């Protein structure tokens, strides 16, 4: 997805009353935090793969891998 032009967004924000600008800032902070949380979850999942490989990769469970 192409990133939208920033200038029109900045202009819209500049026209808002100060209380609304604060709400926009809070929302942007929320989005940034949510993105950081998702990155952390993905990193943790990737880091756990080697630890679980010994558990997941065994002859007894090979039959489940065939389905």
C-alpha positions in Angstrom: 0.0 0.0 0.0 1.4 3.4 -1.0 2.0 5.8 1.8 -0.2 8.9 1.6 1.3 12.3 1.2 2.1 13.8 4.6 1.6 17.4 3.9 -2.2 17.2 3.5 -2.4 15.4 6.8 -0.3 18.0 8.5 -2.5 20.7 7.1 -5.6 19.0 8.4 -4.1 18.6 11.8 -3.0 22.2 11.9 -6.6 23.3 11.3 -7.8 21.4 14.4 -8.4 23.0 17.8 -5.7 22.3 20.3 -7.8 19.7 22.2 -8.3 17.7 19.0 -4.6 17.9 18.2 -3.9 16.4 21.6 -6.3 13.5 20.7 -4.5 13.0 17.4 -1.2 12.9 19.2 -2.6 10.3 21.7 -3.8 8.2 18.9 -0.5 8.3 17.1 1.2 7.3 20.3 -1.2 4.4 20.6 -0.5 3.3 17.1 3.2 3.4 17.7 2.9 1.4 20.9 0.7 -1.2 19.2 3.3 -1.5 16.4 6.1 -2.0 18.9 4.0 -4.6 20.8 3.5 -6.6 17.6 7.2 -6.4 16.7 8.0 -7.8 20.2 5.5 -10.6 19.8 6.9 -11.6 16.4 10.5 -11.4 17.7 9.6 -13.6 20.7 7.9 -16.2 18.4 10.9 -16.3 16.1 13.3 -16.6 19.1 11.3 -19.6 20.4 11.5 -21.6 17.2 14.9 -23.2 18.0 13.9 -24.0 21.5 10.8 -25.8 20.4 12.4 -27.5 17.4 13.6 -30.4 19.6 10.1 -30.9 20.9 8.3 -30.5 17.5 10.7 -32.4 15.3 10.6 -36.0 16.5 9.7 -39.3 14.8 6.6 -39.8 16.9 5.1 -36.6 15.6 6.1 -37.2 11.9 2.7 -38.7 11.3 1.0 -35.4 12.1 3.3 -33.5 9.7 2.0 -35.7 6.8 -1.6 -34.3 7.1 
